[in-house]
Amino acid sequence: MNTEVSVLYFAKSAELTGLKAEIITVPSNISSVQLWQDLENRHPRLSVLRGKVVLAVRQEFVSLCEQPLSLRDGDELAIIPPLSGG
């Protein structure tokens, strides 16, 4: 079963995709690693953030691993790249 989620891109991820947000359709049971791979397939330039990015689903941080996520229609996925600062 597939579900529609809103993807929000911040900082470098927005720069790399040229988008601030988009709606995508993905399997409702997908691991965070598979979800990231799907995003990289859609936006190959995101690959430079692999291993550095943080995902947040429904405003909760999710580590990139094989543990399945249970996504529902309308869920919000935030792509948060590393932030620089002093």
Contacts in CASP RR format, 6 or more apart in sequence:
PFRMAT RR
TARGET T0000
AUTHOR 0000-0000-0000
METHOD contacts of the structure
MODEL  1
MNTEVSVLYFAKSAELTGLKAEIITVPSNISSVQLWQDLENRHPRLSVLR
GKVVLAVRQEFVSLCEQPLSLRDGDELAIIPPLSGG
1 27 0 8 1.000
1 28 0 8 1.000
1 29 0 8 1.000
2 25 0 8 1.000
2 26 0 8 1.000
2 27 0 8 1.000
2 28 0 8 1.000
3 25 0 8 1.000
3 26 0 8 1.000
3 27 0 8 1.000
3 28 0 8 1.000
3 71 0 8 1.000
3 72 0 8 1.000
3 73 0 8 1.000
3 74 0 8 1.000
3 75 0 8 1.000
4 23 0 8 1.000
4 24 0 8 1.000
4 25 0 8 1.000
4 73 0 8 1.000
4 74 0 8 1.000
5 23 0 8 1.000
5 24 0 8 1.000
5 26 0 8 1.000
5 71 0 8 1.000
5 73 0 8 1.000
5 74 0 8 1.000
5 75 0 8 1.000
5 76 0 8 1.000
5 77 0 8 1.000
6 21 0 8 1.000
6 22 0 8 1.000
6 23 0 8 1.000
6 74 0 8 1.000
6 75 0 8 1.000
6 76 0 8 1.000
6 77 0 8 1.000
7 21 0 8 1.000
7 22 0 8 1.000
7 23 0 8 1.000
7 24 0 8 1.000
7 39 0 8 1.000
7 77 0 8 1.000
7 78 0 8 1.000
7 79 0 8 1.000
8 20 0 8 1.000
8 21 0 8 1.000
8 76 0 8 1.000
8 77 0 8 1.000
8 78 0 8 1.000
8 79 0 8 1.000
9 17 0 8 1.000
9 18 0 8 1.000
9 19 0 8 1.000
9 20 0 8 1.000
9 21 0 8 1.000
9 22 0 8 1.000
9 79 0 8 1.000
10 78 0 8 1.000
10 79 0 8 1.000
10 80 0 8 1.000
10 81 0 8 1.000
11 80 0 8 1.000
11 81 0 8 1.000
11 83 0 8 1.000
12 49 0 8 1.000
12 81 0 8 1.000
12 82 0 8 1.000
13 46 0 8 1.000
13 49 0 8 1.000
13 53 0 8 1.000
13 79 0 8 1.000
13 80 0 8 1.000
13 81 0 8 1.000
14 20 0 8 1.000
16 43 0 8 1.000
16 45 0 8 1.000
16 46 0 8 1.000
16 48 0 8 1.000
16 49 0 8 1.000
17 43 0 8 1.000
17 45 0 8 1.000
17 46 0 8 1.000
24 38 0 8 1.000
24 39 0 8 1.000
24 42 0 8 1.000
26 35 0 8 1.000
26 38 0 8 1.000
26 71 0 8 1.000
27 34 0 8 1.000
27 71 0 8 1.000
28 70 0 8 1.000
28 71 0 8 1.000
28 72 0 8 1.000
29 68 0 8 1.000
29 69 0 8 1.000
29 70 0 8 1.000
29 71 0 8 1.000
30 38 0 8 1.000
30 68 0 8 1.000
30 69 0 8 1.000
30 71 0 8 1.000
31 65 0 8 1.000
31 66 0 8 1.000
31 67 0 8 1.000
31 68 0 8 1.000
31 69 0 8 1.000
32 55 0 8 1.000
32 57 0 8 1.000
32 62 0 8 1.000
32 63 0 8 1.000
32 64 0 8 1.000
32 65 0 8 1.000
32 67 0 8 1.000
32 69 0 8 1.000
33 64 0 8 1.000
33 65 0 8 1.000
33 66 0 8 1.000
35 55 0 8 1.000
35 69 0 8 1.000
35 77 0 8 1.000
36 50 0 8 1.000
36 53 0 8 1.000
36 55 0 8 1.000
36 64 0 8 1.000
39 46 0 8 1.000
39 79 0 8 1.000
40 46 0 8 1.000
40 47 0 8 1.000
40 50 0 8 1.000
46 53 0 8 1.000
46 79 0 8 1.000
49 81 0 8 1.000
49 82 0 8 1.000
51 64 0 8 1.000
52 81 0 8 1.000
52 82 0 8 1.000
53 64 0 8 1.000
53 79 0 8 1.000
53 80 0 8 1.000
53 81 0 8 1.000
53 82 0 8 1.000
54 61 0 8 1.000
54 62 0 8 1.000
54 80 0 8 1.000
54 81 0 8 1.000
55 61 0 8 1.000
55 62 0 8 1.000
55 64 0 8 1.000
55 77 0 8 1.000
55 78 0 8 1.000
55 79 0 8 1.000
55 80 0 8 1.000
56 62 0 8 1.000
56 77 0 8 1.000
56 78 0 8 1.000
56 80 0 8 1.000
57 69 0 8 1.000
57 71 0 8 1.000
57 75 0 8 1.000
57 76 0 8 1.000
57 77 0 8 1.000
57 78 0 8 1.000
58 75 0 8 1.000
58 76 0 8 1.000
59 76 0 8 1.000
59 78 0 8 1.000
62 69 0 8 1.000
END
